[in-house]
Structures are given as structure tokens and as C-alpha cells.
């Protein structure tokens, strides 16, 4: 109880319990204390009718919602997020509310949440990326591409958006365009088996064979038991398409 009455300590203690110790229930009990709920109250009793914002601020309501989300009480978490957003709109609360909608198999609801959030935070890359993911999952590849491009315009070092745009153009039979985005990722200092593998495929279908072999060689040098099969599969595909029997020796 003494920690709950001291904001400078209670917030640090909550962050430790939630992020470091991974003790969600004690973290929720602490949040309940700060918000005026008894420690011994049953967590499952946090129903919308019994929730109160008296003595609480938006930050603590958001933290309680995070705890309830981790505990699987999605409806209760959603109610707290609505109250938190009423007190003060925040990107984090909108993102969590979208995740709740996705877990409840409501992608359209999640998309509406992100669209509403983008009206208040129009240049937030996290909101744009999450909205793009949902559009992509719903089969709206062109709409997702528009959002990914907007992210790149805001942050030209966003690797996730660059990779997604590269993937889109590759499957649209434009490997030379796709390769530009993957090379941009390479220029940012990212080196991985998957990146060199994709570059090798793009170079091959763009008929840049010298670059293709160099990229695949680099991928083979970096691969391990977990991803070696993917690289060798693509190298074999290159051999089949080029009708070069030397690839199989």
C-alpha cells in the first residue's frame, strides 16, 4: 500500500513487475491499488460495471488494460482502453486496442481502430504499419502498398516497410524494382541470410546473373541448419530454370 501512494515509486515498480519479473497479477494488483481497488479482489471480477476511473489517470488505466490483455480478459481490457483514450488519446492504447480486435478475430474492427487513430496521429509509423498488415492479410495488397510507401516517406530507414514493398514488387513480376528496395536495406547495414537469398532471386529473375551468384554465395556462407534448406532450394530452382547441370554437382 505504501508504494501505491508514491507515484515516483509505483510506476517504476509496475514496470519491473510487468516487464522484468513477468509477474502480471502482482502488477495488476498494484495498478488496482493505485486506482482505488483492493489488492485481494478477484481479477476476473474486473468487469466493465465495476471498473472505476476515480483516482486513476490514463497511464494507469492503460497499464491495467495491458495486464488484462496478457491474462486473456479481452473485453475488460477493451473497456479500460476506451476510458484511457477518453482521458488522453495515445498511440500505445490504440495499438493495443487493435491487437485485442485481432485476437477476437475482428480484423475490420482493428482496421477501423487504426484509421481512427491515424486521424489523431497521421504520421505515426507504427499505426501505419499495423494498418498495412491488416490490409495485406485481408488480400488488399494495393492498399497495403500505399501505407507501406507512406511509412517509407516518413522514415526511409524503416526496414519492415522496405522489405514489404520489395516483396510486393517481386510477386508482381518486377524483380528489378524489388531489388532496389532490398539493396536499400543492405545499405542500411542489415545483413542476413534471408536478405541475400531474396536479392539472389531478384537478380536472377532480372537476368543479372553475376550479381545473382554473388548474393547466393553470400547467403550460403552465412546460413545455418535452420535456413540452409531455403537457400539450397532457391539455388536448385535457379539451376532448373537455367538448365545448368553444374548446379546439382
C-alpha positions as CSV (number, residue, x, y, z in Angstrom):
1,X,0.0,0.0,0.0
2,X,2.8,2.4,0.8
3,X,4.2,2.1,-2.7
4,X,0.8,2.7,-4.3
5,X,0.6,6.2,-2.7
6,X,4.0,7.2,-4.1
7,X,3.8,7.8,-7.9
8,X,7.6,8.1,-8.4
9,X,8.0,4.5,-7.0
10,X,4.7,2.8,-8.0
11,X,5.3,3.4,-11.7
12,X,8.9,2.0,-11.6
13,X,7.7,-0.9,-9.5
14,X,4.9,-1.7,-12.0
15,X,7.4,-1.6,-15.0
16,X,9.6,-4.0,-13.1
17,X,6.8,-6.4,-12.3
18,X,5.4,-6.3,-15.8
19,X,8.5,-6.3,-18.0
20,X,11.3,-7.8,-15.9
21,X,9.8,-10.2,-13.4
22,X,6.9,-11.0,-15.8
23,X,4.5,-11.1,-12.8
24,X,1.3,-9.9,-14.4
25,X,-1.1,-10.5,-11.5
26,X,1.0,-8.6,-8.9
27,X,1.4,-5.8,-11.4
28,X,-2.4,-5.7,-11.8
29,X,-2.9,-5.7,-8.1
30,X,-0.5,-2.7,-7.8
31,X,-2.5,-0.9,-10.5
32,X,-5.7,-1.7,-8.7
33,X,-4.3,-0.2,-5.5
34,X,-3.3,3.0,-7.3
35,X,-6.7,3.2,-8.9
36,X,-8.5,2.6,-5.6
37,X,-9.3,-1.2,-5.9
38,X,-8.4,-3.6,-3.1
39,X,-5.5,-6.0,-3.5
40,X,-7.5,-9.1,-2.6
41,X,-10.2,-8.5,-5.2
42,X,-10.7,-11.3,-7.7
43,X,-9.0,-10.4,-11.0
44,X,-11.8,-11.9,-13.0
45,X,-14.2,-9.5,-11.2
46,X,-12.8,-6.6,-13.2
47,X,-16.0,-6.3,-15.2
48,X,-17.0,-3.1,-17.0
49,X,-19.7,-2.3,-14.5
50,X,-17.3,-2.4,-11.6
51,X,-14.4,-0.5,-13.2
52,X,-13.9,3.0,-11.9
53,X,-11.6,5.8,-13.1
54,X,-11.8,7.5,-9.7
55,X,-8.3,8.5,-8.7
56,X,-6.8,7.0,-11.8
57,X,-5.1,8.6,-14.8
58,X,-4.9,7.5,-18.4
59,X,-1.5,5.9,-17.8
60,X,-2.7,3.5,-15.1
61,X,-5.8,2.6,-17.0
62,X,-3.7,1.7,-19.9
63,X,-1.4,-0.4,-17.7
64,X,-4.3,-2.3,-16.3
65,X,-5.6,-2.9,-19.8
66,X,-2.2,-4.4,-20.7
67,X,-2.3,-6.7,-17.7
68,X,-5.9,-7.9,-18.5
69,X,-4.8,-8.4,-22.2
70,X,-2.0,-10.7,-21.0
71,X,-4.4,-12.5,-18.8
72,X,-6.8,-13.1,-21.7
73,X,-9.6,-10.8,-20.3
74,X,-10.0,-9.0,-23.7
75,X,-13.4,-7.4,-23.1
76,X,-12.3,-5.9,-19.8
77,X,-9.1,-4.7,-21.3
78,X,-11.0,-3.1,-24.2
79,X,-13.3,-1.2,-21.7
80,X,-10.3,0.2,-19.8
81,X,-8.6,1.3,-23.1
82,X,-11.8,3.2,-24.0
83,X,-11.6,5.0,-20.7
84,X,-7.9,5.7,-21.1
85,X,-8.4,7.1,-24.6
86,X,-11.2,9.3,-23.3
87,X,-8.9,10.8,-20.8
88,X,-5.9,11.1,-23.1
89,X,-5.5,9.6,-26.6
90,X,-2.3,7.7,-27.1
91,X,-0.7,5.7,-29.8
92,X,0.0,2.8,-27.4
93,X,-3.6,2.5,-26.4
94,X,-4.8,2.5,-30.0
95,X,-2.3,-0.2,-30.9
96,X,-3.3,-2.4,-28.0
97,X,-7.0,-1.9,-28.8
98,X,-6.2,-3.0,-32.4
99,X,-4.4,-6.1,-31.1
100,X,-7.4,-7.0,-29.0
101,X,-9.7,-6.8,-32.0
102,X,-7.4,-9.1,-34.0
103,X,-7.3,-11.6,-31.2
104,X,-11.1,-11.6,-31.2
105,X,-11.0,-12.3,-34.9
106,X,-12.3,-8.8,-35.8
107,X,-9.8,-7.5,-38.4
108,X,-12.2,-4.9,-39.8
109,X,-12.7,-3.6,-36.2
110,X,-8.9,-3.4,-35.8
111,X,-8.6,-1.6,-39.1
112,X,-11.2,1.0,-38.0
113,X,-9.4,1.5,-34.8
114,X,-6.1,2.2,-36.6
115,X,-7.9,4.5,-39.1
116,X,-9.4,6.5,-36.2
117,X,-6.0,6.7,-34.5
118,X,-4.4,7.9,-37.8
119,X,-6.8,10.9,-37.8
120,X,-5.2,12.0,-34.5
121,X,-1.7,10.8,-35.2
122,X,-1.5,10.9,-39.0
123,X,2.3,10.5,-39.2
124,X,2.8,7.6,-36.8
125,X,4.7,4.7,-38.5
126,X,3.5,2.1,-36.0
127,X,-0.1,2.8,-36.7
128,X,0.5,2.8,-40.5
129,X,2.4,-0.5,-40.4
130,X,-0.3,-2.3,-38.3
131,X,-3.0,-1.0,-40.7
132,X,-0.9,-2.2,-43.7
133,X,-0.5,-5.7,-42.1
134,X,-4.3,-6.0,-41.8
135,X,-4.9,-4.8,-45.3
136,X,-2.3,-7.4,-46.5
137,X,-4.0,-10.2,-44.5
138,X,-7.3,-9.2,-46.0
139,X,-6.0,-9.5,-49.5
140,X,-5.8,-5.8,-50.2
141,X,-2.2,-5.7,-51.4
142,X,-2.5,-2.4,-53.2
143,X,-3.9,-0.6,-50.2
144,X,-1.2,-2.1,-48.1
145,X,1.4,-0.9,-50.5
146,X,0.1,2.7,-50.3
147,X,0.5,2.5,-46.5
148,X,4.0,1.0,-46.7
149,X,5.1,3.7,-49.1
150,X,3.7,6.4,-46.7
151,X,5.8,4.8,-44.0
152,X,8.9,5.0,-46.2
153,X,8.2,8.6,-47.0
154,X,8.1,9.3,-43.3
155,X,11.1,7.1,-42.4
156,X,13.3,5.9,-45.2
157,X,15.1,3.6,-42.9
158,X,12.1,1.6,-41.9
159,X,13.3,-1.9,-42.8
160,X,9.9,-3.6,-42.4
161,X,8.2,-1.3,-44.8
162,X,11.1,-1.5,-47.3
163,X,11.0,-5.3,-47.2
164,X,7.2,-5.4,-47.6
165,X,7.4,-3.1,-50.7
166,X,10.2,-5.3,-52.1
167,X,8.1,-8.4,-51.6
168,X,5.1,-6.8,-53.3
169,X,7.0,-5.9,-56.5
170,X,8.7,-9.3,-56.6
171,X,5.4,-11.1,-56.8
172,X,4.1,-8.5,-59.3
173,X,6.9,-9.7,-61.6
174,X,9.0,-6.6,-61.2
175,X,12.2,-8.1,-59.7
176,X,14.4,-5.2,-60.8
177,X,12.2,-2.8,-58.7
178,X,12.1,-5.2,-55.8
179,X,15.9,-5.4,-55.8
180,X,16.2,-1.7,-55.3
181,X,14.4,-1.9,-52.0
182,X,16.3,-4.9,-50.8
183,X,19.6,-3.2,-51.8
184,X,18.4,-0.2,-49.8
185,X,18.1,-2.5,-46.7
186,X,21.6,-3.7,-47.4
187,X,22.9,-0.2,-47.5
188,X,21.3,0.4,-44.0
189,X,23.8,-2.2,-42.6
190,X,21.4,-5.2,-42.4
191,X,23.0,-8.5,-43.4
192,X,21.0,-11.7,-43.1
193,X,20.6,-15.0,-45.0
194,X,17.1,-14.1,-45.9
195,X,18.1,-10.7,-47.4
196,X,20.8,-12.2,-49.6
197,X,18.5,-15.0,-50.6
198,X,15.9,-12.5,-51.7
199,X,18.5,-10.5,-53.5
200,X,19.7,-13.6,-55.3
201,X,16.3,-14.4,-56.6
202,X,15.6,-10.8,-57.7
203,X,18.9,-10.7,-59.5
204,X,18.2,-14.0,-61.2
205,X,14.8,-13.1,-62.5
206,X,16.1,-9.6,-63.5
207,X,18.8,-11.5,-65.5
208,X,21.6,-10.1,-63.6
209,X,23.4,-13.4,-63.3
210,X,26.7,-12.2,-61.9
211,X,25.0,-10.5,-59.0
212,X,22.7,-13.5,-58.5
213,X,25.6,-15.9,-57.9
214,X,27.4,-13.4,-55.6
215,X,24.3,-13.0,-53.5
216,X,23.6,-16.7,-53.2
217,X,27.3,-17.4,-52.3
218,X,27.0,-14.9,-49.5
219,X,23.8,-16.5,-48.3
220,X,25.4,-19.9,-48.3
221,X,28.3,-18.6,-46.3
222,X,26.0,-17.2,-43.7
223,X,23.4,-19.9,-43.5
224,X,23.0,-22.4,-40.7
225,X,21.0,-25.6,-40.2
226,X,17.7,-23.6,-39.7
227,X,17.8,-21.7,-43.0
228,X,20.2,-23.7,-45.2
229,X,17.4,-25.6,-46.8
230,X,15.7,-22.5,-48.1
231,X,18.9,-21.2,-49.7
232,X,19.7,-24.6,-51.4
233,X,16.1,-24.8,-52.6
234,X,16.4,-21.5,-54.3
235,X,19.8,-22.3,-55.7
236,X,18.4,-25.5,-57.1
237,X,15.5,-23.6,-58.7
238,X,17.9,-21.3,-60.4
239,X,19.7,-24.4,-61.7
240,X,16.5,-25.9,-63.0
241,X,15.3,-22.7,-64.7
242,X,18.8,-22.1,-66.3
243,X,19.1,-25.8,-67.3
244,X,22.6,-25.8,-65.8
245,X,23.5,-29.3,-64.6
246,X,26.6,-27.9,-62.8
247,X,24.3,-26.6,-60.0
248,X,23.5,-30.1,-58.9
249,X,27.0,-31.4,-58.6
